[in-house]
């Protein structure tokens, strides 16, 4: 009751870690909760890795220890993305060194800001789902551990759907045991290309229904411009909450600056 009263008086929930996107945090009751498994899914190219990285950067900047494990790219590529997001500069500009003095100053300022707040970034370990779950258990000082992506965790001998289901169960168990919030990105192996509405649903995650059953929160990204080009749609993004054990299932509006790989909250954008 002391915790309940403190939250009622305006304090942030003690077990919540803000994502840094105000609309998302309001919807999730202050952010992701320690011990929860959050799965963030979407179609190819929609920006799953970019949004997961944005969560990591913003949570870390707020003073929380965040660990990011990537199987989608090496750590140098992740750091290029970090600089692009923070300096509002394209990755190509950084990679090719084709920037002017103003952009160089922005990159330097971003690097200076990140010196003390950069999340811990490393590769997904070899060894499959068990090794990834052990990585969560060893990150006992972290508030959030992000896995990008479920499908990048080395597979064992089981069929793919069984392997994914096994991975989801192990990550959920490790999250509960350690009190770390685990956020995992996921592709949508069961997404049907022929249907009219390409907004993801829970069944699109496949994994024999393990995501639908075991995840505490399931988020899905959707950008209309990926399927139908029309004026005014560029960058418009829906982040749908498909499952939420602690609150409503609805959606928030984000905007994706593709050239910077940067997401912004449409209601409360960064200044």
N, C-alpha and C positions, 0 to 999 in steps of 0.2 A: 504493500500500500504506500510505503514511502516513495518507491519508484513511480507508481501511478500518479501520486499527488505532485511529484516533481515535474513530471511530463505535463500534467494539467496546468501547472504554473508557468509553463513556457520553456522548460528545459528540454534539450534534445534527449530522445531515448538513449540510455547509456549503452545499449547493445547495437545501436544503429550507426552505420558508417555512411556518410553522405556521398552520393555519386558526384556532387558538384553541379548537377543540373537541377535547379530549383523545382521545376515542374515534376520531374521524376521523383525527387526526394519527397515532395508533398504527397504524391500518390502512394509511395512506399512507406509512409509513416516515419520519415526522417532519413531514409536511405536503406541500404541492404543491411540485414541483421546478421550478427555473428552467429555462426553455426548453420546458416542457411546455404543451400545450393541454389544458385541463380543461373539459368541457362539463357543465353542471348543468341537467337537464331535469325536466319535470313537467307535470301537467295545469293547466288554468286555475285560479287561486286557491289553489294548493297552498302557495305561499310561496317561490317561486324567488328573487324579488327580495329578499325579507326575509333569506333565508339568504345570498345573495351579499353583501348589505350587512353582515351579521353577520361574514362572513369578512373583509371589508375593515376593519371597525372593530377586530376582535380582532388581526388581523395588524399593523395600524398601531399599536395600543396596545403591541404587543410590540417596537416600534422599527423596523419595516420600512416602507419607502416604498411606498405603495399608491395606485394611481390607479383611480378608478371612473368609467366612461363610461356614461351612461344615455340610453336612448331611450324609456323607459317613462314617465318623468315629468320635470318640470323640477327644477332643483337645489333650489329652495325646498321642494318636496315631499319630496325626499330628506332634507333637513335636519330636517324635521318628523319623519320616520321615525327619524332618528338620535337625536333627543331622546326620542322615545317608547321606543325600545329601551333607551337608557342610563338613563333616569329611571324606567322601568317605569310609564309613563303612556300612556293611550290617545291616538291621534292626534287624535281628535275633541275631547278635552279641551284639547289644545294649540291646535288650530285655532280653537276658540270662546272660549278664555280662561276656561273655566269650572272653575278649580282653586282649591283652598284654599291656605293658607299653607304647609302641609307639602309639597304637590305643587309649589308654586312654589319652595320650597327645594331639592327634589330636581332640578327642572329647572335651577336655577342651578348646583348642584353638578356636574351632568352637563356643562353647557356649559363650566364651568371645567376639568374633566378633559379635555375634548375640545380645548381651545384649542391644545395642543401636539401632539396625536396624531390630529387629524382627517385622514382620507384626502383626497387631492385629488379633487374631485368636479366633473365637467363633463358637457356633453352629448356624445352621439355626433356626430361631425362629419358635415356633408353631403359628398357625393361618393362614397358607396357603399363597397364592400369595400376598394378600393384606398386610400381615404382613411383607413379604420379601421386597416388594416395599417400605413400610414405613421405613424399616431398611436402605435402600439406601438413602432415603430422610433425615434420621437423620445423615448419614455419610458425612455431608457437608464439613468437613475438609479433607476428603480422596480424593486422586486422582483416585484411583482404588478400586473397590469392587469386589471380586471374589466369585461366588456362585458355590459350588460343592455339588450337581449337581441340574439341573432343576427338575429331577425326584425325588429328595429327599425333595423338598418343599412339606409340607403336603397337601394332596389333599382335595378338597371340595366335593360337591355333583354332579359335572358335570362328564360326561365320560372323560376318561384319555386324549384323544386327545384334547378335548375342554378345559380341565383344563390346559394343557401345552400351548395351544395357548393363553389362557387368561393370564397365567403367563408371557409369552414372551412379550405380549403387555404392561402389567403393568411395567415390568422391563425397557422396552425401554422408556416408558413415564417418569419413575422416573429418568433414566439416563439423559434425556434431561432437566428435571426440575432442577436437582442439579448440572449438569456439571461434574458428576462422570462417569468415564469409568467403565462399568459393564462387567465383563467377566464371562460367565456361562458355565460350562461343561454340556454335554448332552450325554445320551445314544442314540442309533439309533434304535428306535422301528420298523422302516419299512425296516431295512436291510434284504435283501433276502439271505438266506444261500445257495441257489442252483446256484447262478450265478457264472460265471467264474472269473470275476474281482471283488474282494472284496473291492476295494478302495471306500470309502464312496462318495456319491453324495448328493445334497441338498434334494432330495426327501426322503432319508433315515432318516431324522430328524423327519419326521411325523409332529405332532402338527398342522394338517390341513394346512400345508404350512406357518405357522406363522413365523418360523425361516427364511425360504427363503424370506419372504416378509418384516419382520420388523428388522431383525438383520442388522447392518451396515457391519460387517465382520463375515464370517463363516469360521472357520478353522476345518480341519479334519486330524486326525492322522491315519497312516497306517503302519503296520509292517508285511512284507511278512512272517516272521518266524512264525507268529501265524497260518498260513494256510498251509505252505509248507516248510518243513525243507530242507535246502541246505547249504553247506559250504559257509562261508563268509557272510551269511545273518544276523547272530546274532547281534542284536542291531540296525541294519540299519532301519531308520525311515523316512518316508515322512510326512511332515506337509504341507498339501495342503490348499491353499486359494481358497475356493469355491465361495465366494462372497466377493467383496471389493468395497465399494462405492467410495473409494478415490484412487484406483489404480488397478494394474493388478491382474488377477487371475492365479496363477502359484503355485509352491511349493518350499520348501527349504528342504535340507537334514539335519537331526539331527541324533545323535547317543544316544541310550538308554543303560546305564549301569544298567542292571536289578538288580544286587546285591546291588546297592546303591540307586536305584530309581532315578537316576540322568540323565538328558538330557544334551547333549553338542551340540554346533553348529559345524557342520562338516567343514565349511569353516573357521570359527574363533573360534576354541576351546579354552577353558580356559587353562591357563598355570599352 
